[in-house]
Amino acid sequence: MKVTTSSGLGLFTPAHKGIASNSTIAKISTSFVMSVPRSATSPVGLAVSSIIPADGPSGEFVLWLDMAKGRLDPSHPNHPYLASLPEEMADVPSWSPIEREKLR
């Protein structure tokens, strides 16, 4: 892990020890990825489905609720990640050109 002035944290390899194109360098278990289907079966998703009809809130809304609970609940499987996120973020259209360029 290396910190750069241009793009923050990253993983780098020397040119003479390059990584072949299209090779896998890491795998992330899907059990760590928050998703609409996963949140639908979470305690939050089950609570929402028990009190709101099936045509109620979207799956994305349930995902946001699950993320909000996970941010506050240390027993949530994604709590460390969610708790590390910034509390506030400016709207993307209000970002300066320099801030938007960092997303590329």
Secondary structure as the mmCIF struct_conf table of DSSP 4:
data_model
#
loop_
_struct_conf.conf_type_id
_struct_conf.id
_struct_conf.beg_label_comp_id
_struct_conf.beg_label_asym_id
_struct_conf.beg_label_seq_id
_struct_conf.end_label_comp_id
_struct_conf.end_label_asym_id
_struct_conf.end_label_seq_id
STRN STRN1 LYS A 2 THR A 4
TURN_TY1_P TURN_TY1_P1 THR A 5 SER A 7
STRN STRN2 GLY A 8 GLY A 10
HELX_RH_3T_P HELX_RH_3T_P1 ALA A 15 LYS A 17
HELX_LH_PP_P HELX_LH_PP_P1 GLY A 18 ALA A 20
TURN_TY1_P TURN_TY1_P2 SER A 21 ASN A 22
HELX_RH_3T_P HELX_RH_3T_P2 THR A 30 PHE A 32
HELX_RH_AL_P HELX_RH_AL_P1 VAL A 36 ALA A 40
TURN_TY1_P TURN_TY1_P3 THR A 41 THR A 41
BEND BEND1 SER A 42 SER A 42
HELX_RH_AL_P HELX_RH_AL_P2 PRO A 43 ILE A 51
BEND BEND2 ILE A 52 ILE A 52
TURN_TY1_P TURN_TY1_P4 ALA A 54 ASP A 55
BEND BEND3 GLY A 56 PRO A 57
HELX_RH_AL_P HELX_RH_AL_P3 GLY A 59 LEU A 72
TURN_TY1_P TURN_TY1_P5 PRO A 74 SER A 75
BEND BEND4 HIS A 76 HIS A 76
TURN_TY1_P TURN_TY1_P6 PRO A 77 ASN A 78
HELX_RH_AL_P HELX_RH_AL_P4 HIS A 79 SER A 84
BEND BEND5 LEU A 85 LEU A 85
BEND BEND6 GLU A 87 GLU A 87
HELX_RH_3T_P HELX_RH_3T_P3 VAL A 92 SER A 94
BEND BEND7 TRP A 95 TRP A 95
HELX_RH_AL_P HELX_RH_AL_P5 PRO A 97 GLU A 101
TURN_TY1_P TURN_TY1_P7 LYS A 102 LEU A 103
#
